[in-house]
């Protein structure tokens, strides 16, 4: 059972080719893993940006609602001042009803803005990249699975 030189050379070349194929496969897996990680990072950035934008929009609407409520309070107080003036024994004029009407409209706008701001805060917080996390879990399940083609 002597092995000829040619057979020995063929076996060595086969081992070298097999080693090169394994190295290539490892390099491909590494490259694809890097691409996956980069894509997951980009997805997380996009998701965080979207949620932070919703939070900022909610904050701005909340500030505007607060301004409307404050101006409404000023009109209400001004109206009460006029009302108290007209309750004194002076000629009967009803200027205060205009102040009350404006104050009521401003309170309605402030309440609507506050409601919209609360909805935006609930929808936008906490700013976690949920889609990226779910995708990473699916990738992990695929990698660990015995039959990766069936996990997706």
Backbone as a chain_set.jsonl record, in Angstrom:
{"seq": "XXXXXXXXXXXXXXXXXXXXXXXXXXXXXXXXXXXXXXXXXXXXXXXXXXXXXXXXXXXXXXXXXXXXXXXXXXXXXXXXXXXXXXXXXXXXXXXXXXXXXXXXXXXXXXXXXXXXXXXXXXXXXXXXXXXXXXXXXXXXXXXXXXXXXXXX", "coords": {"N": [[0.805, -1.182, 0.0], [1.704, 1.311, -0.857], [1.93, 4.75, -1.414], [1.879, 6.656, -4.259], [3.932, 9.324, -5.518], [2.534, 11.138, -7.016], [-0.092, 10.685, -6.172], [0.169, 11.504, -3.53], [0.787, 14.218, -3.885], [-1.605, 15.07, -5.084], [-3.395, 14.649, -2.998], [-2.418, 16.521, -1.134], [-2.842, 18.906, -2.539], [-5.592, 18.818, -2.648], [-6.204, 19.102, 0.071], [-5.18, 21.676, 0.496], [-6.808, 23.132, -1.261], [-9.266, 22.684, -0.049], [-8.821, 23.985, 2.391], [-8.531, 26.595, 1.45], [-11.111, 27.012, 0.445], [-12.595, 26.907, 2.797], [-11.53, 29.132, 4.115], [-12.368, 31.136, 2.351], [-15.14, 30.89, 2.642], [-15.431, 31.582, 5.335], [-14.588, 34.233, 5.215], [-16.609, 35.318, 3.564], [-18.866, 34.94, 5.192], [-18.134, 36.595, 7.307], [-18.039, 39.099, 6.0], [-20.728, 39.376, 5.244], [-21.944, 39.387, 7.738], [-20.95, 41.778, 8.76], [-22.183, 43.567, 7.009], [-24.864, 43.106, 7.688], [-24.862, 44.01, 10.356], [-24.277, 46.736, 9.974], [-26.548, 47.505, 8.507], [-28.529, 47.037, 10.413], [-27.823, 48.934, 12.319], [-28.297, 51.288, 10.866], [-31.067, 51.034, 10.523], [-31.892, 51.22, 13.187], [-31.064, 53.848, 13.76], [-32.731, 55.303, 12.009], [-35.233, 54.664, 13.061], [-35.089, 55.692, 15.675], [-34.745, 58.409, 15.061], [-37.215, 58.967, 13.873], [-38.973, 58.582, 16.051], [-38.015, 60.486, 17.885], [-38.563, 62.786, 16.468], [-41.371, 62.755, 16.516], [-41.728, 63.104, 19.273], [-40.628, 65.687, 19.62], [-42.37, 67.174, 18.029], [-44.701, 66.772, 19.508], [-43.959, 68.107, 21.862], [-43.73, 70.757, 20.962], [-46.383, 71.246, 20.174], [-47.556, 70.997, 22.673], [-46.404, 73.183, 24.003], [-47.478, 75.305, 22.507], [-50.171, 74.846, 23.095], [-50.109, 75.422, 25.822], [-49.524, 78.156, 25.713], [-51.868, 79.104, 24.474], [-53.698, 78.435, 26.502], [-52.743, 80.041, 28.578], [-53.086, 82.636, 27.498], [-55.833, 82.504, 27.228], [-56.53, 82.381, 29.924], [-55.713, 84.921, 30.709], [-57.525, 86.486, 29.226], [-59.881, 85.582, 30.433], [-59.539, 86.471, 33.064], [-59.428, 89.185, 32.56], [-61.979, 89.526, 31.553], [-63.47, 88.902, 33.854], [-62.723, 91.089, 35.33], [-63.944, 93.192, 33.909], [-66.573, 92.325, 34.205], [-66.973, 92.518, 36.964], [-66.75, 95.238, 37.165], [-69.009, 96.001, 35.753], [-70.964, 95.062, 37.427], [-71.136, 96.871, 39.351], [-73.055, 99.755, 40.339], [-73.628, 101.062, 37.548], [-74.233, 102.289, 34.15], [-75.897, 99.838, 32.09], [-74.002, 97.693, 30.271], [-72.695, 95.214, 28.038], [-70.032, 94.322, 27.522], [-68.282, 92.418, 28.504], [-69.064, 89.878, 27.656], [-67.895, 89.367, 25.202], [-65.22, 89.061, 25.926], [-65.421, 86.687, 27.426], [-66.245, 84.886, 25.469], [-64.01, 84.807, 23.722], [-62.096, 83.841, 25.52], [-63.192, 81.301, 26.056], [-62.971, 80.064, 23.509], [-60.162, 80.036, 23.245], [-59.495, 78.368, 25.394], [-60.647, 75.971, 24.5], [-59.064, 75.515, 22.207], [-56.586, 75.265, 23.489], [-57.061, 72.97, 25.054], [-57.51, 71.056, 23.025], [-55.004, 71.109, 21.75], [-53.404, 70.239, 23.888], [-54.393, 67.637, 24.188], [-53.625, 66.502, 21.707], [-50.851, 66.738, 21.981], [-50.381, 65.035, 24.172], [-51.11, 62.582, 23.042], [-49.125, 62.379, 21.073], [-46.829, 62.192, 22.665], [-47.292, 59.772, 24.003], [-47.296, 58.005, 21.846], [-44.733, 58.289, 20.85], [-42.87, 57.623, 22.831], [-41.279, 55.083, 24.76], [-38.255, 56.092, 23.111], [-37.23, 53.634, 21.488], [-35.48, 51.466, 19.276], [-37.479, 49.506, 18.017], [-38.124, 48.0, 15.682], [-35.586, 47.38, 14.681], [-34.601, 45.829, 16.765], [-36.376, 43.648, 16.718], [-35.749, 42.621, 14.177], [-33.073, 41.894, 14.566], [-33.44, 39.827, 16.409], [-34.771, 37.969, 14.794], [-32.738, 37.375, 12.98], [-30.868, 36.239, 14.691], [-32.301, 33.945, 15.477], [-32.406, 32.645, 13.023], [-29.715, 32.122, 12.504], [-29.068, 30.392, 14.617], [-30.726, 28.272, 14.16], [-31.404, 24.889, 13.131], [-32.433, 24.44, 10.662], [-32.174, 26.88, 8.775], [-33.457, 27.955, 6.522], [-36.139, 27.704, 6.962], [-36.911, 29.402, 8.987], [-37.496, 32.003, 8.402]], "CA": [[0.0, 0.0, 0.0], [2.546, 2.483, -1.005], [1.275, 5.851, -2.112], [2.799, 7.256, -5.225], [4.199, 10.753, -5.343], [1.436, 11.875, -7.649], [-1.246, 10.603, -5.289], [0.482, 12.328, -2.371], [0.656, 15.594, -4.331], [-3.03, 15.301, -5.31], [-4.033, 14.773, -1.677], [-1.996, 17.793, -0.544], [-3.543, 19.965, -3.259], [-6.986, 18.739, -2.194], [-6.263, 19.683, 1.416], [-4.975, 23.119, 0.341], [-8.019, 23.681, -1.877], [-10.296, 22.644, 0.98], [-8.483, 25.048, 3.335], [-8.848, 27.862, 0.791], [-12.576, 27.119, 0.39], [-13.05, 27.235, 4.152], [-11.139, 30.522, 4.36], [-13.273, 31.972, 1.568], [-16.463, 30.834, 3.266], [-15.354, 32.371, 6.569], [-14.512, 35.635, 4.799], [-17.943, 35.699, 3.088], [-19.737, 35.044, 6.364], [-17.712, 37.791, 8.029], [-18.484, 40.266, 5.236], [-22.191, 39.469, 5.334], [-22.281, 39.773, 9.114], [-20.68, 43.214, 8.868], [-23.254, 44.27, 6.29], [-26.071, 43.006, 8.516], [-24.721, 44.894, 11.514], [-24.41, 48.115, 9.482], [-27.951, 47.746, 8.169], [-29.29, 47.11, 11.663], [-27.516, 50.237, 12.92], [-29.021, 52.288, 10.091], [-32.48, 50.89, 10.856], [-32.072, 51.761, 14.535], [-30.958, 55.311, 13.656], [-33.942, 55.821, 11.367], [-36.35, 54.489, 13.978], [-34.915, 56.665, 16.764], [-34.998, 59.729, 14.491], [-38.665, 59.106, 13.697], [-39.621, 58.725, 17.356], [-37.622, 61.764, 18.471], [-39.316, 63.802, 15.731], [-42.732, 62.752, 17.066], [-41.653, 63.709, 20.608], [-40.411, 67.129, 19.468], [-43.635, 67.733, 17.54], [-45.607, 66.795, 20.648], [-43.527, 69.161, 22.782], [-44.089, 72.055, 20.375], [-47.839, 71.386, 20.278], [-47.826, 71.222, 24.092], [-46.034, 74.567, 24.325], [-48.494, 76.164, 21.9], [-51.385, 74.678, 23.893], [-49.897, 76.171, 27.056], [-49.651, 79.583, 25.407], [-53.297, 79.363, 24.303], [-54.341, 78.373, 27.818], [-52.325, 81.224, 29.332], [-53.781, 83.789, 26.935], [-57.227, 82.335, 27.625], [-56.641, 82.774, 31.33], [-55.637, 86.385, 30.765], [-58.815, 87.01, 28.782], [-60.873, 85.267, 31.453], [-59.34, 87.407, 34.172], [-59.817, 90.512, 32.072], [-63.44, 89.506, 31.514], [-63.982, 89.02, 35.224], [-62.529, 92.481, 35.751], [-65.018, 93.971, 33.306], [-67.832, 91.892, 34.814], [-67.091, 93.124, 38.293], [-66.991, 96.669, 36.952], [-70.395, 96.2, 35.347], [-71.855, 94.749, 38.527], [-71.302, 98.097, 40.142], [-74.227, 100.507, 39.842], [-73.306, 101.938, 36.411], [-75.119, 101.935, 33.027], [-75.843, 98.423, 31.71], [-73.335, 97.349, 29.011], [-72.313, 93.8, 28.106], [-68.754, 94.143, 26.837], [-67.576, 91.245, 29.049], [-69.388, 88.638, 26.96], [-66.878, 89.18, 24.167], [-64.033, 88.51, 26.576], [-65.688, 85.296, 27.785], [-66.279, 84.088, 24.242], [-62.619, 84.613, 23.282], [-61.444, 82.956, 26.498], [-63.689, 79.943, 25.83], [-62.343, 79.544, 22.284], [-58.75, 79.764, 23.534], [-59.429, 77.171, 26.233], [-60.919, 74.818, 23.642], [-57.846, 75.287, 21.414], [-55.548, 74.763, 24.394], [-57.39, 71.586, 25.392], [-57.263, 70.233, 21.843], [-53.548, 71.008, 21.593], [-52.892, 69.378, 24.958], [-54.768, 66.256, 23.852], [-52.744, 66.067, 20.62], [-49.497, 66.601, 22.522], [-50.346, 63.822, 24.997], [-51.104, 61.439, 22.115], [-47.809, 62.299, 20.427], [-45.862, 61.704, 23.654], [-47.541, 58.347, 24.234], [-46.93, 57.249, 20.657], [-43.309, 58.396, 20.558], [-41.969, 57.228, 23.891], [-39.861, 55.43, 24.804], [-37.67, 56.017, 21.765], [-36.392, 52.449, 21.288], [-35.546, 50.974, 17.895], [-38.162, 48.22, 18.129], [-37.996, 47.239, 14.439], [-34.224, 46.86, 14.604], [-34.477, 44.761, 17.768], [-37.094, 42.484, 16.192], [-34.977, 42.074, 13.049], [-31.896, 41.235, 15.13], [-33.893, 38.562, 17.003], [-35.026, 37.034, 13.697], [-31.438, 36.958, 12.446], [-30.286, 35.331, 15.677], [-33.02, 32.674, 15.367], [-32.008, 32.015, 11.766], [-28.347, 31.625, 12.643], [-29.038, 29.287, 15.572], [-31.641, 27.206, 13.747], [-30.848, 23.774, 12.363], [-32.968, 24.605, 9.304], [-32.352, 28.331, 8.658], [-34.338, 28.355, 5.424], [-37.528, 27.619, 7.4], [-37.185, 30.323, 10.098], [-37.888, 33.347, 7.954]], "C": [[0.849, 1.246, 0.0], [1.804, 3.52, -1.825], [2.291, 6.47, -3.05], [2.914, 8.746, -4.953], [3.056, 11.577, -5.92], [0.181, 11.841, -6.772], [-1.054, 11.49, -4.073], [0.296, 13.8, -2.72], [-0.827, 15.951, -4.518], [-3.763, 15.476, -3.979], [-3.679, 16.098, -1.027], [-2.705, 18.959, -1.222], [-5.016, 19.99, -2.857], [-7.165, 19.365, -0.823], [-6.107, 21.195, 1.332], [-6.22, 23.775, -0.26], [-9.153, 23.723, -0.854], [-10.071, 23.758, 2.001], [-8.827, 26.408, 2.738], [-10.365, 28.068, 0.717], [-13.147, 27.497, 1.75], [-12.726, 28.684, 4.469], [-12.047, 31.481, 3.596], [-14.658, 32.016, 2.199], [-16.488, 31.68, 4.544], [-15.33, 33.861, 6.23], [-15.889, 36.134, 4.326], [-18.914, 35.872, 4.249], [-19.411, 36.309, 7.148], [-18.194, 39.061, 7.319], [-19.991, 40.458, 5.352], [-22.641, 39.87, 6.735], [-22.042, 41.264, 9.319], [-21.766, 44.028, 8.174], [-24.54, 44.247, 7.102], [-26.016, 43.958, 9.705], [-24.885, 46.348, 11.088], [-25.862, 48.446, 9.154], [-28.82, 47.851, 9.415], [-29.052, 48.449, 12.364], [-28.264, 51.339, 12.184], [-30.513, 52.238, 10.389], [-32.767, 51.483, 12.235], [-32.009, 53.291, 14.522], [-32.228, 55.905, 13.071], [-35.132, 55.747, 12.32], [-36.282, 55.494, 15.129], [-35.23, 58.068, 16.259], [-36.493, 59.971, 14.344], [-39.355, 59.339, 15.035], [-39.261, 60.046, 18.03], [-38.364, 62.906, 17.777], [-40.746, 63.893, 16.255], [-42.739, 63.399, 18.45], [-41.476, 65.221, 20.527], [-41.694, 67.797, 18.994], [-44.64, 67.819, 18.687], [-45.254, 67.89, 21.642], [-43.919, 70.536, 22.255], [-45.592, 72.288, 20.477], [-48.236, 71.652, 21.73], [-47.505, 72.652, 24.515], [-47.066, 75.529, 23.761], [-49.803, 76.069, 22.684], [-51.275, 75.447, 25.209], [-50.03, 77.674, 26.852], [-51.123, 79.948, 25.223], [-54.015, 79.377, 25.647], [-53.986, 79.605, 28.655], [-53.028, 82.475, 28.821], [-55.27, 83.712, 27.276], [-57.46, 82.738, 29.068], [-56.581, 84.29, 31.48], [-56.958, 87.016, 30.32], [-59.908, 86.752, 29.82], [-60.765, 86.236, 32.631], [-59.751, 88.823, 33.778], [-61.349, 90.614, 32.007], [-64.054, 89.607, 32.892], [-63.815, 90.443, 35.745], [-63.637, 93.374, 35.185], [-66.367, 93.621, 33.944], [-68.01, 92.531, 36.186], [-67.328, 94.628, 38.188], [-68.46, 96.911, 36.612], [-71.391, 95.814, 36.435], [-72.035, 95.934, 39.471], [-72.487, 98.887, 39.574], [-73.819, 101.543, 38.783], [-74.246, 101.559, 35.267], [-74.849, 100.512, 32.534], [-75.223, 98.252, 30.321], [-72.818, 95.917, 29.146], [-71.026, 93.519, 27.338], [-68.07, 92.848, 27.284], [-67.895, 89.959, 28.302], [-68.408, 88.364, 25.82], [-65.599, 88.584, 24.743], [-64.227, 87.032, 26.926], [-65.695, 84.386, 26.554], [-64.859, 83.796, 23.742], [-61.881, 83.676, 24.237], [-61.894, 81.513, 26.306], [-63.064, 79.304, 24.597], [-60.881, 79.194, 22.54], [-58.591, 78.542, 24.436], [-59.702, 75.911, 25.422], [-59.69, 74.49, 22.793], [-56.713, 74.734, 22.276], [-55.802, 73.314, 24.794], [-57.134, 70.638, 24.234], [-55.763, 70.045, 21.611], [-52.916, 70.128, 22.658], [-53.197, 67.919, 24.705], [-53.854, 65.707, 22.754], [-51.308, 65.865, 21.109], [-49.368, 65.337, 23.369], [-50.32, 62.58, 24.116], [-49.745, 61.271, 21.455], [-46.758, 61.777, 21.406], [-46.054, 60.217, 23.922], [-47.071, 57.503, 23.063], [-45.417, 57.246, 20.434], [-42.38, 57.902, 21.642], [-42.221, 55.8, 24.305], [-39.24, 55.25, 23.421], [-36.697, 54.85, 21.62], [-36.535, 51.972, 19.852], [-36.176, 49.583, 17.835], [-38.034, 47.382, 16.863], [-36.605, 46.616, 14.322], [-34.023, 45.711, 15.591], [-35.171, 43.496, 17.279], [-36.32, 41.815, 15.061], [-33.734, 41.341, 13.561], [-32.277, 39.893, 15.768], [-34.16, 37.527, 15.913], [-33.718, 36.512, 13.101], [-30.788, 35.964, 13.395], [-30.975, 33.971, 15.619], [-32.601, 31.918, 14.111], [-30.631, 31.397, 11.881], [-28.292, 30.403, 13.55], [-29.86, 28.084, 15.135], [-30.911, 26.113, 12.977], [-31.282, 23.858, 10.906], [-33.231, 26.098, 9.072], [-33.298, 28.767, 7.545], [-35.802, 28.351, 5.835], [-37.869, 28.652, 8.469], [-37.698, 31.678, 9.641], [-39.329, 33.376, 7.532]], "O": [[0.664, 2.134, 0.833], [1.134, 3.197, -2.807], [3.422, 6.765, -2.663], [2.095, 9.338, -4.25], [2.67, 12.601, -5.354], [-0.522, 12.844, -6.645], [-1.991, 12.154, -3.628], [-0.287, 14.552, -1.939], [-1.245, 17.045, -4.137], [-4.636, 16.334, -3.845], [-4.542, 16.739, -0.427], [-3.124, 19.902, -0.55], [-5.615, 21.059, -2.74], [-8.144, 20.069, -0.573], [-6.82, 21.927, 2.018], [-6.637, 24.846, 0.182], [-9.911, 24.691, -0.803], [-11.027, 24.404, 2.431], [-9.352, 27.277, 3.433], [-10.845, 29.185, 0.908], [-14.069, 28.307, 1.842], [-13.558, 29.394, 5.032], [-12.45, 32.515, 4.128], [-15.273, 33.079, 2.276], [-17.451, 32.404, 4.798], [-15.989, 34.659, 6.897], [-16.286, 37.251, 4.656], [-19.688, 36.829, 4.287], [-20.314, 37.012, 7.601], [-18.696, 39.984, 7.961], [-20.469, 41.577, 5.538], [-23.613, 40.61, 6.891], [-22.836, 41.939, 9.973], [-22.211, 45.053, 8.691], [-25.232, 45.26, 7.195], [-26.999, 44.629, 10.022], [-25.563, 47.116, 11.77], [-26.349, 49.528, 9.479], [-29.743, 48.665, 9.464], [-29.977, 49.027, 12.936], [-28.812, 52.238, 12.821], [-31.158, 53.28, 10.497], [-33.771, 52.17, 12.422], [-32.803, 53.954, 15.189], [-32.743, 56.901, 13.58], [-35.946, 56.67, 12.374], [-37.297, 56.077, 15.511], [-35.905, 58.836, 16.945], [-36.983, 61.057, 14.654], [-40.229, 60.2, 15.14], [-40.109, 60.661, 18.676], [-38.75, 63.881, 18.422], [-41.275, 64.992, 16.42], [-43.652, 64.16, 18.771], [-42.106, 65.959, 21.284], [-42.066, 68.858, 19.493], [-45.348, 68.817, 18.825], [-46.142, 68.531, 22.204], [-44.388, 71.384, 23.014], [-46.033, 73.384, 20.822], [-49.145, 72.439, 21.992], [-48.243, 73.257, 25.292], [-47.489, 76.462, 24.444], [-50.469, 77.078, 22.913], [-52.247, 76.055, 25.657], [-50.574, 78.381, 27.7], [-51.584, 80.965, 25.74], [-54.852, 80.245, 25.895], [-54.839, 80.146, 29.358], [-53.511, 83.284, 29.612], [-55.895, 84.729, 27.577], [-58.47, 83.362, 29.393], [-57.312, 84.872, 32.282], [-57.45, 87.954, 30.947], [-60.761, 87.609, 30.055], [-61.769, 86.751, 33.126], [-60.346, 89.556, 34.568], [-61.933, 91.64, 32.356], [-65.045, 90.312, 33.086], [-64.649, 90.942, 36.501], [-64.196, 94.208, 35.897], [-67.195, 94.498, 34.191], [-69.088, 93.026, 36.514], [-68.02, 95.217, 39.018], [-69.081, 97.861, 37.089], [-72.555, 96.207, 36.365], [-72.965, 95.98, 40.275], [-72.866, 98.681, 38.421], [-73.684, 102.731, 39.075], [-74.994, 100.591, 35.399], [-73.71, 100.044, 32.559], [-75.832, 98.618, 29.315], [-72.534, 95.462, 30.254], [-70.962, 92.554, 26.576], [-67.341, 92.244, 26.497], [-67.085, 89.033, 28.308], [-68.133, 87.202, 25.52], [-64.974, 87.717, 24.133], [-63.318, 86.222, 26.748], [-65.208, 83.257, 26.602], [-64.549, 82.661, 23.381], [-61.124, 82.812, 23.797], [-61.077, 80.595, 26.382], [-62.672, 78.138, 24.63], [-60.413, 78.149, 22.088], [-57.653, 77.763, 24.262], [-59.053, 74.887, 25.635], [-59.314, 73.324, 22.669], [-55.974, 73.847, 21.85], [-54.867, 72.517, 24.865], [-56.604, 69.544, 24.427], [-55.313, 68.94, 21.308], [-51.998, 69.36, 22.371], [-52.364, 67.052, 24.972], [-53.366, 64.581, 22.855], [-50.634, 64.923, 20.692], [-48.355, 64.643, 23.293], [-49.593, 61.63, 24.404], [-49.264, 60.149, 21.293], [-45.886, 61.001, 21.016], [-45.076, 59.481, 24.054], [-46.516, 56.421, 23.251], [-44.881, 56.287, 19.88], [-41.182, 57.77, 21.391], [-43.361, 55.349, 24.19], [-39.643, 54.373, 22.657], [-35.482, 55.047, 21.628], [-37.618, 52.07, 19.276], [-35.475, 48.593, 17.624], [-37.854, 46.167, 16.954], [-36.466, 45.463, 13.913], [-33.347, 44.732, 15.276], [-34.628, 42.399, 17.405], [-36.245, 40.588, 14.994], [-33.384, 40.281, 13.042], [-31.518, 38.928, 15.675], [-33.825, 36.354, 16.072], [-33.614, 35.334, 12.759], [-30.222, 34.962, 12.959], [-30.304, 32.942, 15.704], [-32.458, 30.695, 14.133], [-30.4, 30.282, 11.413], [-27.539, 29.469, 13.275], [-29.704, 26.993, 15.683], [-29.937, 26.371, 12.27], [-30.569, 23.394, 10.016], [-34.376, 26.542, 9.159], [-33.882, 29.848, 7.624], [-36.635, 28.932, 5.139], [-39.039, 28.767, 8.832], [-38.28, 32.419, 10.434], [-39.832, 34.423, 7.126]]}, "num_chains": 1, "name": "protein.A"}
